[in-house]
Amino acid sequence: MASPAIGSTRPAGVETIAILDFGSQYAQLIARRVREAGAFSVLVAPDVDLDDLKSLDPAGIILSGGPASIDQPGAPRCDPAVLDLGVPVLGICYGMQLGCHLLGATVDRAESREYGRARMAIASPTGLFEGLPSDMTVWMSHGDQITHLPDEFDVMAETATCPAAAVVHRTRKFYGLQFHPEVTHTPHGIDLLRNFLYEVCGCRGTWRMADFMEAQCAALPELVGDRRVICGLSGGVDSSVVAALLHRAIGDRLTCIFVDNGLLRKNERELVETTFRDHFDIDLRVVDASKAFLADLAGIEDPQEKRRRIGHRFIDVFRTSADEVAASGGPPVHFLAQGTLYPDVIESGHGHAGTAANIKLHHNVGGLPEELGFELIEPLRDLFKDEVRTLGEVLGLPPHVVWRHPFPGPGLAVRVLGDIEESKLDLLRDCDEIVLDEIVSANLYRNTNQVFAVLLPVKSVGVMGDGRTYDSVVAVRAVETQDFMTADWARIPYDVLATISNRIINEVSGVNRVVYDISSKPPATIEWE
């Protein structure tokens, strides 16, 4: 079972903003914006128990947006006493409408749904709008709006179609925004949120990753005691940061297991061994199970079946490896450490009950530990991806590890389309190495979020020298994204693409054509399988 104590550890004295999530697609973004501004944020259910909310000792509360109308059956509500806690409350979109409704305002359907950019005139350039332009662009997304405000409210801003675009209660610490300050389409939105934190809530910006690291390093030894922790190390950012953090906190009570499944990028195994065995002096056990994985995949073309077989084999190999670690002597193995992040918890419906849809069951949120029988440690479960990278830098991980692009769990098995053969994997490794080498050389690696090569299950006619060829086709995929939920194809310069294509065709035997994927997500996915 999970250990909530270690998952929810935060440094003492850190200012916390509680965000009541009413189902907004932007709820995670609000949380990230608050943290970027220097305060810790936590998403909670809208019907959170008042005592539980008080236990967070929030410096402020944000009521998120949401798709519901406040008068429809089953619409999410919060305890009205939330507005009586004596801390500032900021309502955004639905959160504004609900807060205003609880304080006596009238909310009705708007004459027309307002969606997109709008120009907003600010009547009161103080408090939330301190230092902001008197006329600014905001992002609207609503079908309801305030039609009547009690005398206790003042209007701070309006648009041509929304006369109460921003309001404040005169005697309560309640502020309402009909627009979304958290999205990039509201250019001064982050400044507005900073004003809420610093001018209204009195925050001092105490959320620091170095403090988070020290808090975890103090809590982990107390939790672990004289027992041992094993960590499945993949070489990706999340598991690498978990390994470095645990090593700093508990030293030789950590054992990392790296499974070579035969589906890795070129020199991946050597990179992991050099980084963690040599640089950090971590007890690293490398298990070569490539033959077993490739045997499982022989003749399999369906991508879902590939994933299923890889997942089952991984659990078998990891369980056997963990048993061998336990039998080797030393402290008893009791814990399994995983790189679960805050979005994983929320998307899996474990973050809070009531509004978080179970979008997908992540393998590291409730699945793997039951298979293996260990108590789970998730020291990163309160962090977003960008915060994990920052923590990696604080821990001293090298930049090539901290800023690595994501790599799929099934590895190259879902980048070799169709059946898997060792020769195809070798060909793709060589192509992928060239792609990444040129992206890095062109100083584009940090400006893109995921770049890779895909081996297509087709052949094409070509001419090389004076002879005809009939060889493989390789696709290059490069995307830019903030959250990996949506993505746009990266506009890689033509000269870089030309170099990539020329090098692959000239240096990799068996390829005579390179194509560039210009599909966005949606409708396409980032990976091809």
ZAMARGU-4260 file (C-alpha; in steps of 0.2 Angstrom, whole numbers, plus 5000, padded with zeros to 4 digits):
<rodrens>
0) 5000/5000/5000 | 5005/5018/4997 | 5013/5028/5011 | 5004/5044/5011 | 5016/5052/5024
5) 5031/5052/5013 | 5020/5056/4998 | 5013/5072/5006 | 5029/5078/5014 | 5032/5097/5012
10) 5044/5108/5021 | 5039/5116/5037 | 5033/5134/5035 | 5029/5133/5016 | 5014/5143/5012
15) 5000/5132/5004 | 4986/5137/4992 | 4972/5125/4992 | 4963/5123/4975 | 4945/5116/4976
20) 4944/5107/4959 | 4926/5108/4952 | 4931/5098/4936 | 4941/5111/4927 | 4952/5105/4912
25) 4964/5119/4919 | 4964/5113/4937 | 4982/5106/4936 | 4987/5122/4927 | 4981/5133/4941
30) 4991/5122/4953 | 5007/5124/4942 | 5005/5142/4940 | 5004/5144/4959 | 5020/5134/4962
35) 5029/5144/4948 | 5025/5160/4958 | 5033/5153/4974 | 5019/5145/4984 | 5015/5127/4986
40) 4998/5121/4979 | 4987/5106/4982 | 4971/5100/4973 | 4957/5094/4984 | 4939/5089/4981
45) 4926/5102/4981 | 4917/5094/4995 | 4932/5092/5006 | 4929/5091/5025 | 4931/5108/5033
50) 4943/5101/5046 | 4954/5093/5033 | 4955/5109/5023 | 4960/5118/5039 | 4973/5106/5042
55) 4982/5112/5027 | 4983/5129/5035 | 4980/5137/5018 | 4986/5155/5015 | 4973/5156/5002
60) 4960/5146/4993 | 4956/5145/4974 | 4939/5139/4968 | 4943/5132/4950 | 4932/5132/4935
65) 4921/5118/4929 | 4909/5112/4916 | 4893/5112/4926 | 4880/5126/4929 | 4877/5129/4948
70) 4858/5126/4947 | 4859/5109/4938 | 4856/5093/4948 | 4872/5086/4955 | 4883/5101/4951
75) 4898/5101/4963 | 4897/5112/4978 | 4908/5116/4992 | 4904/5119/5011 | 4898/5138/5012
80) 4909/5139/5027 | 4924/5139/5016 | 4920/5158/5013 | 4921/5160/5032 | 4938/5153/5036
85) 4946/5171/5036 | 4958/5167/5022 | 4957/5175/5004 | 4946/5165/4992 | 4948/5167/4973
90) 4934/5160/4962 | 4938/5157/4944 | 4924/5155/4931 | 4912/5142/4939 | 4921/5145/4956
95) 4917/5164/4954 | 4899/5160/4950 | 4897/5148/4965 | 4906/5159/4977 | 4895/5174/4971
100) 4879/5163/4972 | 4883/5158/4990 | 4885/5177/4994 | 4868/5182/4987 | 4872/5185/4969
105) 4861/5179/4954 | 4869/5168/4941 | 4859/5165/4924 | 4863/5158/4907 | 4872/5171/4896
110) 4863/5177/4880 | 4877/5168/4871 | 4892/5157/4876 | 4908/5167/4877 | 4923/5157/4872
115) 4940/5164/4867 | 4949/5181/4869 | 4941/5196/4875 | 4946/5214/4879 | 4944/5219/4897
120) 4943/5236/4905 | 4949/5237/4923 | 4940/5249/4934 | 4950/5246/4950 | 4969/5245/4947
125) 4972/5239/4965 | 4974/5222/4974 | 4972/5209/4961 | 4976/5221/4947 | 4990/5231/4955
130) 5002/5236/4942 | 4992/5229/4927 | 4987/5238/4912 | 4970/5246/4913 | 4965/5237/4897
135) 4970/5219/4895 | 4967/5203/4885 | 4959/5189/4894 | 4953/5171/4890 | 4934/5168/4892
140) 4926/5151/4893 | 4908/5151/4900 | 4890/5149/4896 | 4883/5157/4913 | 4887/5173/4921
145) 4883/5185/4935 | 4867/5195/4931 | 4864/5203/4948 | 4876/5207/4962 | 4872/5212/4980
150) 4877/5229/4986 | 4891/5221/4996 | 4901/5218/4979 | 4911/5229/4969 | 4915/5226/4950
155) 4933/5227/4947 | 4933/5224/4928 | 4921/5222/4913 | 4921/5216/4895 | 4909/5221/4881
160) 4898/5206/4885 | 4902/5203/4903 | 4898/5217/4915 | 4905/5208/4930 | 4921/5200/4923
165) 4930/5203/4940 | 4922/5206/4957 | 4927/5208/4975 | 4916/5207/4991 | 4918/5222/5002
170) 4918/5213/5019 | 4923/5195/5014 | 4940/5191/5007 | 4931/5184/4991 | 4937/5188/4974
175) 4930/5182/4958 | 4936/5181/4940 | 4925/5176/4925 | 4940/5173/4914 | 4955/5161/4916
180) 4971/5169/4922 | 4980/5152/4922 | 4981/5150/4903 | 4994/5158/4892 | 4980/5166/4882
185) 4978/5178/4896 | 4995/5187/4894 | 4995/5195/4912 | 4987/5181/4920 | 5002/5175/4930
190) 5004/5193/4936 | 4987/5193/4942 | 4989/5176/4951 | 5005/5183/4959 | 4995/5198/4965
195) 4983/5186/4973 | 4997/5177/4982 | 5008/5192/4987 | 4996/5207/4988 | 4980/5198/4994
200) 4986/5182/5004 | 5002/5190/5010 | 5013/5175/5004 | 5032/5177/5004 | 5037/5164/4990
205) 5043/5151/5002 | 5041/5136/4990 | 5059/5130/4986 | 5065/5114/4978 | 5080/5113/4989
210) 5069/5114/5005 | 5058/5100/4997 | 5073/5090/4995 | 5079/5093/5013 | 5062/5089/5020
215) 5062/5072/5010 | 5079/5068/5016 | 5074/5070/5034 | 5058/5060/5032 | 5064/5046/5022
220) 5077/5039/5034 | 5063/5039/5048 | 5051/5030/5037 | 5063/5017/5030 | 5073/5013/5047
225) 5085/4999/5045 | 5075/4991/5030 | 5080/4991/5012 | 5072/5000/4997 | 5072/4994/4979
230) 5070/5006/4965 | 5066/5001/4947 | 5078/5012/4937 | 5073/5015/4919 | 5085/5029/4915
235) 5071/5041/4912 | 5070/5058/4922 | 5057/5052/4935 | 5066/5036/4941 | 5083/5044/4940
240) 5078/5058/4951 | 5069/5046/4963 | 5086/5035/4964 | 5096/5051/4967 | 5085/5057/4980
245) 5084/5041/4989 | 5103/5038/4988 | 5105/5055/4996 | 5093/5051/5010 | 5096/5033/5014
250) 5113/5029/5006 | 5117/5010/5005 | 5099/5005/5010 | 5094/5008/4992 | 5096/4995/4978
255) 5092/5000/4960 | 5087/4987/4947 | 5089/4991/4929 | 5081/4978/4917 | 5089/4978/4900
260) 5074/4972/4889 | 5083/4972/4873 | 5071/4987/4867 | 5082/5001/4873 | 5090/5015/4863
265) 5108/5014/4858 | 5121/5014/4873 | 5106/5016/4885 | 5112/5003/4897 | 5130/5010/4897
270) 5123/5027/4901 | 5113/5021/4916 | 5128/5011/4923 | 5140/5026/4921 | 5128/5038/4929
275) 5122/5029/4944 | 5135/5016/4947 | 5151/5027/4944 | 5144/5044/4947 | 5133/5041/4962
280) 5141/5025/4968 | 5123/5017/4970 | 5121/4998/4972 | 5114/4995/4954 | 5109/4978/4949
285) 5108/4976/4929 | 5098/4962/4923 | 5099/4957/4905 | 5083/4949/4900 | 5083/4954/4882
290) 5081/4936/4875 | 5066/4933/4886 | 5057/4949/4880 | 5061/4947/4862 | 5055/4929/4863
295) 5039/4935/4870 | 5037/4948/4855 | 5041/4936/4841 | 5028/4937/4827 | 5017/4950/4837
300) 5011/4965/4827 | 4997/4972/4838 | 5003/4986/4849 | 4992/4983/4863 | 4998/4964/4864
305) 5016/4970/4863 | 5012/4981/4878 | 5004/4968/4888 | 5017/4955/4885 | 5031/4967/4889
310) 5022/4972/4905 | 5020/4954/4911 | 5037/4950/4907 | 5044/4965/4916 | 5034/4960/4932
315) 5041/4943/4931 | 5059/4949/4929 | 5058/4962/4942 | 5050/4950/4955 | 5064/4937/4952
320) 5077/4951/4953 | 5070/4958/4969 | 5070/4940/4977 | 5088/4939/4972 | 5092/4956/4981
325) 5083/4950/4996 | 5093/4933/4996 | 5109/4942/4995 | 5110/4947/5013 | 5109/4964/5021
330) 5094/4974/5027 | 5077/4966/5023 | 5069/4972/5007 | 5053/4981/5012 | 5049/4995/5001
335) 5048/4998/4982 | 5051/5016/4976 | 5043/5023/4961 | 5043/5039/4951 | 5024/5043/4952
340) 5021/5061/4949 | 5006/5073/4954 | 4998/5072/4937 | 4998/5053/4937 | 4989/5053/4954
345) 4976/5065/4948 | 4973/5057/4931 | 4971/5040/4940 | 4958/5047/4951 | 4968/5044/4967
350) 4972/5063/4970 | 4955/5067/4977 | 4937/5060/4976 | 4922/5068/4967 | 4928/5077/4952
355) 4945/5069/4945 | 4940/5057/4931 | 4949/5041/4930 | 4957/5045/4914 | 4970/5031/4914
360) 4977/5019/4926 | 4995/5022/4927 | 5006/5007/4930 | 5014/5016/4945 | 4998/5021/4954
365) 4991/5006/4962 | 4995/4992/4950 | 5013/4986/4952 | 5015/4986/4971 | 5001/4973/4973
370) 5010/4962/4961 | 5026/4963/4970 | 5021/4963/4988 | 5031/4978/4994 | 5026/4994/5003
375) 5026/5009/4991 | 5037/5025/4992 | 5032/5039/4980 | 5043/5054/4985 | 5039/5064/4969
380) 5020/5061/4970 | 5017/5080/4975 | 5027/5086/4960 | 5025/5091/4942 | 5037/5086/4928
385) 5046/5103/4928 | 5048/5102/4947 | 5055/5085/4945 | 5068/5092/4933 | 5072/5106/4945
390) 5074/5093/4959 | 5086/5083/4948 | 5097/5099/4945 | 5097/5102/4964 | 5102/5084/4967
395) 5117/5086/4955 | 5111/5074/4941 | 5119/5078/4924 | 5110/5089/4912 | 5109/5075/4899
400) 5098/5065/4912 | 5088/5079/4919 | 5082/5085/4902 | 5080/5069/4893 | 5065/5068/4882
405) 5052/5055/4887 | 5054/5037/4881 | 5040/5025/4881 | 5039/5011/4894 | 5038/4997/4880
410) 5054/5005/4872 | 5057/5003/4854 | 5044/4989/4852 | 5031/5003/4849 | 5043/5012/4837
415) 5046/4997/4826 | 5029/4996/4818 | 5024/4978/4815 | 5033/4962/4821 | 5049/4964/4831
420) 5066/4957/4825 | 5083/4961/4832 | 5089/4967/4815 | 5075/4980/4814 | 5079/4986/4832
425) 5097/4988/4828 | 5093/4998/4812 | 5081/5009/4822 | 5094/5012/4835 | 5106/5019/4822
430) 5093/5030/4815 | 5087/5037/4831 | 5105/5040/4837 | 5107/5051/4821 | 5091/5060/4824
435) 5095/5065/4842 | 5113/5069/4837 | 5108/5082/4824 | 5094/5089/4835 | 5107/5092/4849
440) 5120/5099/4837 | 5107/5111/4831 | 5103/5117/4849 | 5085/5111/4847 | 5084/5098/4860
445) 5078/5109/4874 | 5066/5118/4862 | 5057/5102/4858 | 5049/5090/4870 | 5050/5073/4861
450) 5060/5068/4846 | 5063/5051/4839 | 5063/5039/4824 | 5050/5026/4819 | 5053/5011/4808
455) 5038/5009/4796 | 5032/4992/4790 | 5034/4997/4772 | 5048/4997/4759 | 5050/5009/4745
460) 5060/5010/4728 | 5075/5020/4728 | 5091/5023/4718 | 5108/5023/4726 | 5123/5024/4715
465) 5118/5017/4698 | 5107/5003/4706 | 5089/5001/4711 | 5085/4998/4730 | 5070/4992/4739
470) 5073/4997/4757 | 5065/5003/4773 | 5056/5019/4776 | 5060/5029/4792 | 5049/5043/4799
475) 5055/5057/4810 | 5043/5063/4824 | 5046/5079/4834 | 5034/5088/4845 | 5032/5103/4856
480) 5020/5102/4871 | 5017/5108/4888 | 5008/5094/4896 | 5009/5080/4883 | 4990/5079/4883
485) 4990/5090/4867 | 5005/5093/4856 | 5010/5102/4840 | 5023/5095/4827 | 5039/5105/4829
490) 5044/5116/4815 | 5062/5109/4813 | 5072/5120/4800 | 5073/5112/4783 | 5092/5111/4783
495) 5092/5101/4799 | 5079/5089/4792 | 5090/5088/4776 | 5105/5083/4786 | 5096/5070/4796
500) 5089/5062/4780 | 5105/5062/4772 | 5115/5055/4786 | 5102/5041/4789 | 5101/5036/4771
505) 5120/5037/4769 | 5125/5029/4786 | 5112/5016/4789 | 5111/5001/4778 | 5094/4996/4773
510) 5085/5013/4773 | 5082/5023/4757 | 5068/5035/4762 | 5065/5047/4777 | 5049/5056/4780
515) 5044/5069/4793 | 5028/5068/4803 | 5018/5084/4803 | 5003/5077/4813 | 4997/5086/4829
520) 4989/5078/4844 | 4975/5077/4843 | 4970/5069/4831 | 4986/5059/4831 | 4996/5053/4846
525) 5014/5057/4850 | 5020/5039/4848 | 5014/5029/4832 | 5009/5014/4842
</rodrens>
